[in-house]
Amino acid sequence: MKFMYIRLTPSQLLILVFLVFITLGTLLLKLPMATTNSVSWIDALFTATSAMTVTGLAVVDTGTAYTAFGQLIILFLIQVGGLGIMSFAVLIFIMLGKKIGVKERLIIQHALNQTSIGGIIKLVRNLFIYSFTIEIIAMLILAIRWVPEYGWGKGMYYSFFHSISAFNNAGFSIWPDSLIQYVGDPLVNIVITFLFIIGGIGFTVLADIWHKRNYKKLSLHSKLMIVGTFVLNLFAMIIVFFLEYGNPNTLGSLSSLGDKIWASYFQAVTTRTAGFNTLDIANLQEGTITLMLLLMFVGAGSASTGGGIKLTTFIVIVLAVLTFLREKSQIKIANRSIKDKVIFRSLAILTISNVFIFLNVLLLNITEREPFLKLLFEVISAFGTVGLSMGITGELSNFGKIIIVFTMFFGKLGPLTLAFSLAKPQQEKVRYPSEDILTG
């Protein structure tokens, strides 16, 4: 008997593997031993997708709806989704002493959003070393805060859970109010934000810093990510502080200036796909919400645990606009020029993402009875795999939950991965004469 083999592109295979793990996660979360009270199939699917895409949106309370077994399933999906399925496959291959072929390297290249397959295996090896080391150290530091409060068992478990969730930018928390109770706690604020900033800056940047250890020798990508992250976070923190300072439902309710600064800092940086919160999102000013929409849309870095269109994509588009306004023919930054291919790629990501978000917000406005701003916030949060919500996630209809599930899936894999999985690459053999068209 002859079997028909279906040839899949790296993008198609990556999507298939993600779907398989989400399905397995859904089945495991439906087991009686995974929940305190039975959850519906749609809620189990939503949770599995949210964990696998390291989003953090939840339709049921993680700490009370799921048992320790269920929470460990969620953590497993977070770790696999954050570091990458294909990265774990490479780790297994390395441990078994097997060779990794060109096809496998191409799949990993797509999974980690790299421009070439050169150094892919080394990057994956470093990825695991950095990730596990950082998670363990962070867990031990968090234990200093939570073991005295909750005892050895719960204290270590809470530290373990939040360390993995934060580093992978997942935003899942044991507590229903996330980290609001630790709004002014320096240790929790520093460790949690350090984890999701490091996890969101990108593994290629971490590897670059580790090997070169000199800012001047870093790649242009690494320099853009470091400077861009610092500037964007500082700008967001200042804006949040001034917008919310007099809000009695957020910063205005905090007694000390120190607590206000910590809360402003945390809420500013968590929008870069982290998903934790120390302020009640639903009570923020509309100006703050609007800023957060932009930050969630931009997201973290390429080859990171975060989502969004990515910071470097945003920077390239801004530089392209400035270059056009200056009537220059080439984008230049730090004595380097940006290739046209990178500009086209960035514009494609921006366009596909905007169209996708628009369509999903349109659908939710038809099916749900929630204010437009809350629905827009929910969609962009899901797309950016952020996990923040204005409190409507659990109130969505089943159809609304399916829309958000698809949005999280789309946001994690990225618009180009899904586009390439459907498109057939064609080689251009003929060049045509150019002609101007009217724009603007």
N, C-alpha and C positions, 0 to 999 in steps of 0.2 A: 504493500500500500504506500502510495506516495503522498506526502504531506506538502501542503502549500505554505511556504515560509513568507511571511510579510516583512518586507524590509522597512525598518523605521529609521527616520533621521534622528540625530541626537536630541533635537527639541521634542520630537514626538515620543521618544523613549523616556525622556525626563518627565513629561506630562503623565505618561502611563504609570511610571513608578510612583509618582506622587499620588495618583488616584488609588493605586493599590494600597498604599500605606494609610491613606485616609479611610478607605473601606475597612481595612483591618482594625484601625483605631475605633471606628464606629461600632463594629461588632464587639470588640472588647469592652467598650464603655456601656454596652447594653447588657453585659453579664450582671446577674444579681449581686455577685461579689464586688462589683465596681461601684455600685450606687447604694446610698442609704435608703432611698425611695426610687422606684423605677422612673427613668426618664424616657421621653418619647424618642422615636427613631430620628426625627428631625433635630431634636436637641442634642442627641448623641452625635449625629453627623456634623452639626454646627460646632460642637466642642472639639471634635477630632480635627476638623478643618482649621479651626482657630489655633489649635495647638501645633498642627503640622505646618501651618503657614506662619507660625510665631506671631500671631496677631494679638490675641488676648481678649477679644470680645467674648462675652459670656452671656448665655441666656439663662443659666442657673448658677447659683453660688458654688464655686469650686470647693470651698472649705467644708460646706455642709451637705451638698448634694452627692458628692463622691467620697467613697471610702479611701483609705490609704492606698489600696490596690488601684483604684480608679485614678487617684492623683499621680501615682507612679506611671501609669499608662500615659497620662497627659504630659508628664515630665519627659518620658521617653520620646514621644512625638515632638516635643519642643526641641530636644537635643538633636534628634535626627533632622528635623526640618531646619533648624538654625544652622548647623554645621554642614548640612547637605547629605542627601541620601548617597550620592555617588562618592562623596568623601569617605563615608563609612565603608562602602564597597571596596574602595582602594585600600583602606586600613586592613580589611580582612585579607585582601590579596597579598599585601605586604607581609602580614603575619604568617600566611600559608606559604610564602616564598614563591608565589606565582608571578609571571611576567604580565605587565599591563600593556596591551597593544594600542595601536594608533586609534582604533575606533573607541576604545574605552577613554582614551585621553581626550578625544573630541567631545564626548559626553560630559566629562568633568569640566572641560573648557566652557561648555554652555552652562553647566550648573553653577560655576563660580564666576560667570560673566567675564572671562578673560579674553584677551585679544589674540592669543596664540597658545599652542600646546607646550611651548618650551617652558621647562621648569615646573610643570603642573604637579608632578608627583612630589617634588620637594616642597611645593607650597602646601599640599595636602598634609604632608608629614608635619610640617611646622604648625599648620592650623590646629592639629590635635594637641601638640605639645603646649602651645600657647593657651588654647582654650581650657584644657583640663587643669593646667597649672593655675591659671587665673581663677577659675571656678572654685578650686580647692582652697586657695589662699583667702578668697572673699568669704567663703563659707565659714572658715575659722574666725575671721574678723567679726562677721555678723554674730557668731556664736557668743562672742564677748558681751554683746548686748542682749541677746535673746535667751541664752541659757540661764542667767540669774533670774530672768523674768518668768520663764515657762518651765524650767527644769531641764535636765540633760536630754531626755528623750525628745520632747517637743521642741526644745530650743535648737538642738542640732538639726532636727528634721526641717523646721522652718527656715533655718539658715541654708540648708542644702537646697530646698525647694526654690527659695527666692534668689539664690546665687545663680542657679541654672536658668531660671526664668528671666532674670535681669540681663545676664550676659548674652542670651540669645534674643534679647529685645522682645520677649513674648508678652510681658505685662500681666501674666497670671499671678494671682495672689491668694493666699490662704484666707485672708480676711475680706469680708464683703465690701468694706470701704477702702480697699487697697491699702495705702500707707498713710492715710489721713491722720491716724493716731500718732505718727512719728514725724509730723510736719516740721517740728523744730529740733529734731534729733540729729546732731552733726554726724555721728557715726553712720547711721542708716542712710542719711542723705548723701554722704560722700561715697560710701561703698556702692550703693545701688546705682547712682549716677555714673560712677567710674566704670562699672560693669557694662552698662548699656552704651556709654560713649565709646569705650574700647571695642565692644562687640559691633557697634555700628560704623566705626571708622573704616573697617575693611581689613581683611587678613593680609592682602598684598601690602598695605601700608605698614602694618605691624611687622611683617617680615622685612620690609625695606628699612625700617627704623632699627630693627635688631641687628641687621648685617652691616649697615653703613654707619650708624650712630653719629652722623654728622648731617645737619640740616642742608648744607650746601650740596652734599653729594646725593641727596634724595632725588627720586624721579619727580617729574612735573606733576604726575597724578598725586603722589604722596604730599607734595607741598601744597597743592590746591585743597586737598582734604583736610590737612592740619590747619591751615590758615582759615579756610572757609568754615570749618567747624567752630573754631574759636570765635570768629567774627559774628557768625550767625547766632551762636549761643549767647554771647554777650549782648548783642543787640536785642534778642528776644527777652532776655532777663530784665533788661532796663525797661523795655516797653511794658512787660507784665507788671513790674513793680509799680510804675506810675499809673497804669490803667486800673489796677485793682487795689491800690493803697487805701482808697476811701470806701471800698465796697464792704459793707458790714457782713456780708455772707461769705467773704473770702479773706483777704488780708486784713480787712478792717476789724475782724473778730480776734485777731492775734494780738497778744498783749505786748510783746517786745519787738524791737526793730530787728533783732537777730532772727526771730522766727519769720518775720515778713521777708527778709532777704533770702533765707533758706527756701521758703515756699515759692518765691519768685524764681529763684534759680532752678529748683526742681521742676516746676511746671513749664518753664521755658525749654529745658533740654529734653524732657520726657516726650515731647511732641515729635522728636526725631525718631519715631517708630518704637519707642520703649513701652508705652502703655500704662505705666504706673501713674498714680496721681496722689498728691498730698492736699489738694484742694478739690472741692466739689465742682466738677466740670459744669453741671447744669446751672450753677449760680454765678458763673463768670460773666463779665461784661461782654456785650456783643463785639466790641472792638477787640478784646482778647481772643474771643472765639474766631474772629476773622483772621487774626494773626496766626492762630494755631492751625487753621485750614491751610494756609500757605506752607507752614513748616511741615505739616503732615504730608502734604503733596510732594514737597521736595524730598523729604526722607533722609536716609542715611547714605553710606558709601557703597560703591560696587564691591562685590565679593565680600559682603558683610552679612550679618544676621538680620539686617533691617530691610525695609522696603522703600516705597516711593519711587519717583522718577530718578532719584539719586542726586546727590549734591553736585557732583562733577557735571552731570547733564545740565543742571540748572545754570551752573557757572559758564559752561560753553555757550548756552543760548544767550545769556546776558552779554557775554563778550562778543557774540556774533551781532547782536543788535547795536552795541556800542561801535563796533567796527564799521557797520553799515552807515550809522549816523555820521561817523567821521570821514566817510567816503574812502575808506581804505579797502584794499583788495585781499588782505590776509590777516587772520587773527594772530596776534602776537602777544605772548605773555612770558615773563621771566626768560627772555632771550630764546624763546622757542615759538614755533608756529604750530597751529592746529590744522590737521589734515581735513580736507573737505568731507571725507568719509565720516569722520567723527561728528562734524556739524550736521550732516544729513541724518546720521543715526540719532543724534540728540533731538532733532526736529521731528523725526518719526515717532520717537518715544513720547514726546510732548503731545503731539497731535492724537495719536492712538489713545493715550491716557485720558486726554480731555474728552474725546468722543465717548469713550467707555464710561467715564464718570457721569457725563450728561445723560446718557441713555439709562443708566441705573437709577439716577435721581428721578428721572421722568417716570420710570416704572414704579418706584416707591411712592411717588406723589399720587399715582393712580390707585395703588393698592392699600396705602396706609393713611391713617387719619392723624398724622403728626405734623407739626409746623415744618415749613420748608427748611429752615436753618438746621433743625435737629436731624432731618433726613440727609441733608448735604453733609453735615458733620459725620454722620454714621458711615456714609458711602466713602468719603475721603479717608476716614480712619481705617476702614476695611481695606481700601486700595493701598494705602501706605503701610499696611500691616501694623498699625499703631496700637489699636485696642482701646483707645479712649472713647467714651460715649457720654452723651448728654442724658442718659438714663432711659433710652427707649428700646434697647436691644431686646430685653425680655418681653416687651409689649408688641413686637412685630408679629404680623400674621405668618403663617407657614410659608406662603409665597414670598413674603418679605425676607424671611430668614434664608430662603433658597437664593434670593438675589444677593444677599450679603455673603453667603457661602461662596458663590461664584466670584464675587468681587475680591474676597480674600485670596482665593485661588489664583485669580488673574494678577493681583498685586504682588503675590509672592514670586510667581514664575516670571513675571515681567511681560510687558506688551510685545516685545520683539520675539521672545521665545514662543509665545502663542501664535504670533503672526508668521514666523518662520515654519512652524509646524504645519500650517495650512498652505503656505505658498510653495511653489516649485521654482527653484533657482534657475534662471536662464542666462546663458552667456550672450553678451551683446556682440554680434558679428558685423553689424552695420551702423555707421554713424551718419546722422542726418544733419542737414544745415540748420542753423539756429535762427530764431526770429523772436523779436520782442513782443510781449503782451502787456496790456495795461493792468497795473495793480494799484491797490491803495485808494 
